[in-house]
Amino acid sequence: MDFALDALPSEVVRKVDAADLSSFLDKESSANAKLVLVTPIGKTSPMYRSLSLDYYGRIPFAFVYAGKDGVVETVQKVLDPELTKDKLPGLYFVTTQITKQPHTKPAATLKNT
């Protein structure tokens, strides 16, 4: 089972630094929506990679590693002012309006079990 999980391609999920998050969200694409996972874990989960495969080519998926200093503060400015380290991980569905202003909404409150 571990082999199958590790065989899922990681390149379908783009790793984005906090400094590059705004440019990822502003980047023109055929998709009107993007999904961003902000997590204290440095590697994407197999479930997130599998989900990104299902929507590959339609919705860009990204993850931001929030384990470094200053990352949460940057994500607060760009995605969610209410995000704290205690609320991680955070999953955000970002849509672009006709005015090209990003509309961000927390997709879910995720709990580590």
Accessible surface in RSA format (square Angstrom, percent):
REM  Atomic radii and reference values for relative SASA: ProtOr
REM  Chains: A
REM  Algorithm: Lee & Richards
REM  Probe-radius: 1.40
REM  Slices: 20
REM RES _ NUM      All-atoms   Total-Side   Main-Chain    Non-polar    All polar
REM                ABS   REL    ABS   REL    ABS   REL    ABS   REL    ABS   REL
RES MET A   1   181.77  94.1 132.66  87.8  49.11 116.9 106.63  90.7  75.14  99.5
RES ASP A   2   106.03  74.3 103.05 102.6   2.98   7.0  30.78  72.4  75.24  75.0
RES PHE A   3   170.86  85.5 162.55 100.7   8.31  21.6 167.26 101.4   3.60  10.3
RES ALA A   4    62.47  57.4  51.46  79.4  11.01  25.0  55.28  77.8   7.19  19.1
RES LEU A   5    59.43  33.1  59.26  42.4   0.18   0.4  59.43  41.7   0.00   0.0
RES ASP A   6    94.82  66.4  72.71  72.4  22.12  52.3  27.29  64.2  67.54  67.4
RES ALA A   7    63.34  58.2  30.77  47.5  32.57  74.1  42.53  59.9  20.81  55.1
RES LEU A   8    40.77  22.7  35.91  25.7   4.86  12.2  36.92  25.9   3.85  10.4
RES PRO A   9    43.77  31.9  35.75  32.6   8.02  29.2  43.77  36.1   0.00   0.0
RES SER A  10    68.72  58.1  61.90  82.6   6.82  15.7  29.02  61.8  39.70  55.6
RES GLU A  11   140.63  80.7 109.75  83.0  30.88  73.5  69.78 135.0  70.84  57.8
RES VAL A  12    19.77  13.0   7.91   7.2  11.85  28.6   8.95   7.8  10.82  29.3
RES VAL A  13     8.83   5.8   0.48   0.4   8.34  20.1   0.48   0.4   8.34  22.6
RES ARG A  14   103.56  43.5  97.99  50.0   5.57  13.3  47.88  65.4  55.68  33.7
RES LYS A  15   119.81  58.5  95.23  58.4  24.58  58.5  53.94  48.6  65.87  70.2
RES VAL A  16     3.40   2.2   0.00   0.0   3.40   8.2   2.09   1.8   1.31   3.6
RES ASP A  17    85.28  59.7  78.65  78.3   6.63  15.7  21.32  50.2  63.96  63.8
RES ALA A  18    14.64  13.5   8.88  13.7   5.76  13.1   8.88  12.5   5.76  15.3
RES ALA A  19    92.77  85.3  57.59  88.9  35.18  80.0  66.87  94.2  25.91  68.6
RES ASP A  20    63.23  44.3  62.92  62.6   0.31   0.7   5.58  13.1  57.66  57.5
RES LEU A  21     0.00   0.0   0.00   0.0   0.00   0.0   0.00   0.0   0.00   0.0
RES SER A  22    50.03  42.3  48.22  64.4   1.82   4.2  32.95  70.2  17.08  23.9
RES SER A  23    66.33  56.0  55.82  74.5  10.51  24.2  52.21 111.2  14.12  19.8
RES PHE A  24     9.11   4.6   8.04   5.0   1.07   2.8   8.95   5.4   0.16   0.5
RES LEU A  25     9.80   5.5   2.44   1.7   7.36  18.5   2.45   1.7   7.35  19.8
RES ASP A  26    95.32  66.8  71.71  71.4  23.61  55.8  31.64  74.5  63.67  63.5
RES LYS A  27   130.17  63.5 115.86  71.1  14.30  34.1  77.10  69.4  53.07  56.5
RES GLU A  28   124.65  71.6 106.60  80.6  18.05  43.0  66.53 128.7  58.11  47.4
RES SER A  29    54.14  45.7  21.69  29.0  32.44  74.7  34.44  73.3  19.70  27.6
RES SER A  30   113.58  96.0  70.25  93.8  43.33  99.8  59.37 126.4  54.21  75.9
RES ALA A  31    17.77  16.3   3.52   5.4  14.25  32.4   9.95  14.0   7.82  20.7
RES ASN A  32   113.94  78.6 107.16 103.6   6.79  16.3  23.25  56.0  90.70  87.7
RES ALA A  33    12.91  11.9  11.68  18.0   1.23   2.8  12.21  17.2   0.70   1.8
RES LYS A  34    10.16   5.0  10.16   6.2   0.00   0.0   8.46   7.6   1.70   1.8
RES LEU A  35    16.64   9.3  16.64  11.9   0.00   0.0  16.64  11.7   0.00   0.0
RES VAL A  36     0.00   0.0   0.00   0.0   0.00   0.0   0.00   0.0   0.00   0.0
RES LEU A  37    17.10   9.5  17.10  12.2   0.00   0.0  17.10  12.0   0.00   0.0
RES VAL A  38     0.00   0.0   0.00   0.0   0.00   0.0   0.00   0.0   0.00   0.0
RES THR A  39     6.35   4.5   6.35   6.4   0.00   0.0   2.34   3.1   4.01   6.1
RES PRO A  40    56.70  41.3  41.58  37.9  15.12  55.0  41.58  34.3  15.12  94.0
RES ILE A  41   100.34  57.1  96.68  72.0   3.66   8.8 100.34  72.3   0.00   0.0
RES GLY A  42    41.43  51.1   0.00   N/A  41.43  51.1  19.42  53.3  22.01  49.3
RES LYS A  43   133.92  65.3 124.35  76.3   9.57  22.8  85.36  76.8  48.55  51.7
RES THR A  44    11.15   7.9   6.78   6.9   4.37  10.4   2.62   3.5   8.53  12.9
RES SER A  45    50.24  42.5  43.69  58.3   6.55  15.1  42.31  90.1   7.92  11.1
RES PRO A  46    42.02  30.6  41.52  37.8   0.50   1.8  41.88  34.6   0.14   0.9
RES MET A  47   156.57  81.1 148.66  98.4   7.91  18.8 113.15  96.2  43.42  57.5
RES TYR A  48    13.98   6.5  11.50   6.5   2.48   6.5  13.86  10.4   0.12   0.1
RES ARG A  49     9.79   4.1   9.79   5.0   0.00   0.0   0.76   1.0   9.03   5.5
RES SER A  50    45.34  38.3  45.04  60.1   0.30   0.7  12.25  26.1  33.09  46.4
RES LEU A  51    69.76  38.8  67.59  48.4   2.17   5.4  69.20  48.6   0.55   1.5
RES SER A  52     1.26   1.1   0.35   0.5   0.91   2.1   0.35   0.7   0.91   1.3
RES LEU A  53    67.22  37.4  51.46  36.8  15.76  39.6  51.71  36.3  15.51  41.7
RES ASP A  54    90.89  63.7  74.37  74.0  16.53  39.1  20.97  49.4  69.92  69.7
RES TYR A  55    85.26  39.8  85.26  48.5   0.00   0.0  37.31  28.0  47.96  59.1
RES TYR A  56   150.05  70.1 130.27  74.1  19.79  51.5  83.76  62.9  66.29  81.7
RES GLY A  57    65.88  81.2   0.00   N/A  65.88  81.2  38.62 106.0  27.27  61.1
RES ARG A  58   148.31  62.3 136.23  69.4  12.08  28.8  68.47  93.6  79.84  48.4
RES ILE A  59    39.27  22.3  35.62  26.5   3.65   8.8  36.09  26.0   3.18   8.6
RES PRO A  60    41.46  30.2  29.93  27.3  11.53  41.9  41.22  34.0   0.23   1.5
RES PHE A  61     7.64   3.8   3.67   2.3   3.98  10.3   3.67   2.2   3.98  11.4
RES ALA A  62     0.00   0.0   0.00   0.0   0.00   0.0   0.00   0.0   0.00   0.0
RES PHE A  63    11.35   5.7  11.35   7.0   0.00   0.0  11.35   6.9   0.00   0.0
RES VAL A  64     0.64   0.4   0.64   0.6   0.00   0.0   0.64   0.6   0.00   0.0
RES TYR A  65    65.30  30.5  60.05  34.2   5.25  13.7  23.64  17.8  41.66  51.4
RES ALA A  66     3.28   3.0   0.00   0.0   3.28   7.5   0.00   0.0   3.28   8.7
RES GLY A  67    42.25  52.1   0.00   N/A  42.25  52.1  12.79  35.1  29.46  66.0
RES LYS A  68   130.93  63.9 125.96  77.3   4.97  11.8  79.35  71.4  51.58  54.9
RES ASP A  69   137.82  96.5 111.77 111.2  26.06  61.6  38.30  90.1  99.52  99.3
RES GLY A  70    37.81  46.6   0.00   N/A  37.81  46.6  28.20  77.4   9.61  21.5
RES VAL A  71    11.95   7.9  11.64  10.5   0.31   0.8  11.91  10.4   0.04   0.1
RES VAL A  72     5.55   3.7   5.16   4.7   0.39   0.9   5.16   4.5   0.39   1.1
RES GLU A  73    90.27  51.8  89.51  67.7   0.77   1.8  49.21  95.2  41.06  33.5
RES THR A  74    41.10  29.2  40.58  41.1   0.53   1.3  18.38  24.7  22.73  34.4
RES VAL A  75     0.00   0.0   0.00   0.0   0.00   0.0   0.00   0.0   0.00   0.0
RES GLN A  76    50.94  28.5  47.53  34.7   3.42   8.1   7.98  17.0  42.96  32.6
RES LYS A  77   179.96  87.8 139.68  85.7  40.28  95.9  92.13  82.9  87.83  93.6
RES VAL A  78    40.74  26.8  20.53  18.6  20.21  48.7  25.39  22.1  15.35  41.6
RES LEU A  79    11.25   6.3   0.00   0.0  11.25  28.3   1.08   0.8  10.16  27.4
RES ASP A  80    20.63  14.5  20.04  19.9   0.60   1.4   1.92   4.5  18.71  18.7
RES PRO A  81   111.02  80.9  91.97  83.8  19.04  69.2  92.94  76.7  18.08 112.4
RES GLU A  82   119.99  68.9 111.24  84.2   8.74  20.8  37.94  73.4  82.05  67.0
RES LEU A  83     2.61   1.5   2.54   1.8   0.07   0.2   2.61   1.8   0.00   0.0
RES THR A  84    58.70  41.8  57.07  57.9   1.63   3.9  55.36  74.4   3.35   5.1
RES LYS A  85   117.99  57.6 101.21  62.1  16.77  39.9  66.67  60.0  51.31  54.7
RES ASP A  86   138.82  97.2 106.42 105.9  32.40  76.6  33.51  78.9 105.31 105.0
RES LYS A  87   106.47  51.9  95.24  58.4  11.24  26.8  73.84  66.5  32.63  34.8
RES LEU A  88    20.34  11.3   4.53   3.2  15.81  39.7   4.53   3.2  15.81  42.6
RES PRO A  89    13.86  10.1  13.22  12.1   0.64   2.3  13.22  10.9   0.64   4.0
RES GLY A  90     6.01   7.4   0.00   N/A   6.01   7.4   6.01  16.5   0.00   0.0
RES LEU A  91    29.40  16.4  28.95  20.7   0.45   1.1  28.95  20.3   0.45   1.2
RES TYR A  92     4.51   2.1   4.51   2.6   0.00   0.0   0.40   0.3   4.11   5.1
RES PHE A  93    79.37  39.7  78.39  48.6   0.98   2.6  78.39  47.5   0.98   2.8
RES VAL A  94     3.85   2.5   3.03   2.7   0.82   2.0   3.03   2.6   0.82   2.2
RES THR A  95    35.55  25.3  35.55  36.0   0.00   0.0  32.98  44.3   2.57   3.9
RES THR A  96    44.68  31.8  30.28  30.7  14.40  34.3  19.41  26.1  25.27  38.2
RES GLN A  97    88.71  49.6  83.05  60.7   5.66  13.5  28.68  61.1  60.03  45.5
RES ILE A  98   173.68  98.8 151.96 113.2  21.72  52.3 159.21 114.6  14.47  39.3
RES THR A  99   100.42  71.4  77.65  78.7  22.77  54.3  80.88 108.6  19.54  29.5
RES LYS A 100   123.31  60.2 110.19  67.6  13.12  31.2  72.30  65.1  51.01  54.3
RES GLN A 101   116.58  65.2 116.27  85.0   0.31   0.7  36.39  77.5  80.19  60.8
RES PRO A 102    60.66  44.2  39.55  36.1  21.11  76.7  39.77  32.8  20.89 129.9
RES HIS A 103    89.53  48.9  86.33  60.0   3.20   8.2  56.84  58.6  32.68  38.0
RES THR A 104    35.20  25.0  10.65  10.8  24.55  58.5   7.41  10.0  27.79  42.0
RES LYS A 105   131.50  64.2 131.00  80.4   0.50   1.2  74.72  67.3  56.78  60.5
RES PRO A 106    78.06  56.9  63.72  58.1  14.34  52.1  63.72  52.6  14.34  89.1
RES ALA A 107    50.85  46.8  14.20  21.9  36.65  83.4  22.27  31.4  28.58  75.7
RES ALA A 108    43.84  40.3  29.24  45.1  14.60  33.2  40.24  56.7   3.60   9.5
RES THR A 109   105.36  74.9  76.51  77.6  28.85  68.7  44.59  59.9  60.77  91.9
RES LEU A 110    61.16  34.1  55.49  39.7   5.68  14.3  57.45  40.3   3.71  10.0
RES LYS A 111   159.75  77.9 134.77  82.7  24.97  59.5  87.17  78.5  72.58  77.3
RES ASN A 112   110.66  76.3  77.16  74.6  33.50  80.7  34.99  84.2  75.67  73.1
RES THR A 113   174.76 124.3  98.98 100.3  75.79 180.6 100.82 135.4  73.94 111.8
END  Absolute sums over single chains surface
CHAIN  1 A     7299.4       5928.3       1371.1       4229.8       3069.5
END  Absolute sums over all chains
TOTAL          7299.4       5928.3       1371.1       4229.8       3069.5
